[in-house]
C-alpha cells in the first residue's frame, strides 16, 4: 500500500516541479551567456557579483518552493480537504505519513541537485581546463591513498538525509499538534514548532551536560574517529526523526479531528 | 461476517465543552436503506465522520462489520463527504486510477459509463470543472464501488429539486443491494419513498430508530410528518414588551 501511496505523492510532486526544475536549469544556462561582460572583457568582481546574485536567486526560489510544497502536501493532503480522501483509504496512518516523508525528502534532494547543477551551469567554468588528465589523476590518487573517502562521502550523505528527515518530521509533528487546537490551527502549528525546538534544545543541552565528554582519539585513529562521529550523528538524528514520526502517527491515529 | 454492519454503544463526541453526540447506541444490519435525519447541527455529520474514521469518539464503542474502525472498515465503506476532497492537479481519471489501486470493489468501467451518462468528461482537470460537475464526479466515484456500507453525507443538500431527483436516481440505480446505505439529510420528503428505516437525531441524541413500515403502522403518519412533529420549534412572536 505504501508503494501505491508513493505513486500518487510522486505524481503530485511531478505536476508541481515538472516545469520548475527544468526552468531553473534553463535560467541558469541563459544567465551564463547573458551576464554582462561575458566574453567582452568585463572581468573579475562585477561578473562574479552578478553571477552570485543570479545563482542566489535561483537557490532561494527553489528552497522556498520546496519548503512550501513539503508543508502543503502534509497540511492540505492529510489535515485539510484532501484528508477526507486520504484518511478513508484502507491504509494505516504510518503509511500516509511515510509516503509524504519519502516524497518530501526526495523532492528536497532533487531540488538540491538542481541548485548545484544550476550553479555549474551559471558559473563561467572552463570545462576543458577542469576536466584534464591531471584532475582525474588527482582524484585517483586521493581514492587510492584514502580509500575510505568514498565511505565518508556516503556517511556525510546519510547524516544529511537523517537531518533532512528529522527537520521535515519536526514540521509534520508541529502541524499535527496544531491540528489539535480547536481554533487558529496555523498559529497552533507555529507555536508547536517553536515548542518542539525549545524541547529539543533543552534535551541536547541536558545530554551535553550529563554525558561525559569522551575523546575518541585515544582509542581510534583520526580517520576512524571521523567515521564513528558520522555514525553517531546519524543515529542521534534518526532517533529524533523516529520520535517525531511516532508522535505524528499517534496523533493521526488516535486524535484525528477533520472538522 | 457479522450480522450487524454497524454496532455502536454509548458513542459520545465532545468538541471542547460542546456536546456533538451523546450516548448514541445503534445496531444497523445489512441490505438496508437508512435515513439519518435531523436538523442542522444535530450530529449527523459527526456520526458519519466517526463511522469512517475521520473523527475519534470521546467515549463509547464502535464496530463496523464486527471490527473496530480501521483498514478493514475503510475497505468496505464508500463515503460521500459534504465537501470536495480533490487535489487541484487531478483529473477524474487520476481519481479512478487511485480508487482502482486502493479499492478492490471499484468498477472503473462503470465509473466511465456513469461519467458518460452524466455528461462529464473524465479527462478534464478537476480544477476547471464547475462545483456541480465536481459533485457529480465525487458521486460517480462513490457509487461505482460495490461497497458494503455507503455513507452519504447530505448528498441532496443545496441543489435544486431536479438535481435532487437526478442524484437520488443515480444512488438508487447504482448501489450494491447487499450493502447498506446510510444517507443523512433534512430533506425527508425527497427520500422517504426509498427508506427502509430512519434514525432521528436531535442535539446529538437518538430520538427514534425504527423501520418506516413500523412508523406508518404505529404512528399512522408519514416519516416527514413525524419529523416535523418531533423537531417542531415554536417561532418567537411579538418579542419582549
Boltz contact constraints between the chains, C-beta under 6 A:
constraints:
  - contact:
      token1: [A, 4]
      token2: [B, 101]
      max_distance: 6.0
  - contact:
      token1: [A, 8]
      token2: [B, 98]
      max_distance: 6.0
  - contact:
      token1: [A, 12]
      token2: [B, 89]
      max_distance: 6.0
  - contact:
      token1: [A, 15]
      token2: [B, 89]
      max_distance: 6.0
  - contact:
      token1: [A, 81]
      token2: [B, 85]
      max_distance: 6.0
  - contact:
      token1: [A, 82]
      token2: [B, 85]
      max_distance: 6.0
  - contact:
      token1: [A, 82]
      token2: [B, 87]
      max_distance: 6.0
  - contact:
      token1: [A, 84]
      token2: [B, 81]
      max_distance: 6.0
  - contact:
      token1: [A, 84]
      token2: [B, 85]
      max_distance: 6.0
  - contact:
      token1: [A, 85]
      token2: [B, 85]
      max_distance: 6.0
  - contact:
      token1: [A, 87]
      token2: [B, 54]
      max_distance: 6.0
  - contact:
      token1: [A, 88]
      token2: [B, 52]
      max_distance: 6.0
  - contact:
      token1: [A, 88]
      token2: [B, 74]
      max_distance: 6.0
  - contact:
      token1: [A, 88]
      token2: [B, 79]
      max_distance: 6.0
  - contact:
      token1: [A, 89]
      token2: [B, 102]
      max_distance: 6.0
  - contact:
      token1: [A, 90]
      token2: [B, 71]
      max_distance: 6.0
  - contact:
      token1: [A, 90]
      token2: [B, 74]
      max_distance: 6.0
  - contact:
      token1: [A, 90]
      token2: [B, 75]
      max_distance: 6.0
  - contact:
      token1: [A, 182]
      token2: [B, 16]
      max_distance: 6.0
  - contact:
      token1: [A, 256]
      token2: [B, 56]
      max_distance: 6.0
  - contact:
      token1: [A, 257]
      token2: [B, 55]
      max_distance: 6.0
  - contact:
      token1: [A, 258]
      token2: [B, 54]
      max_distance: 6.0
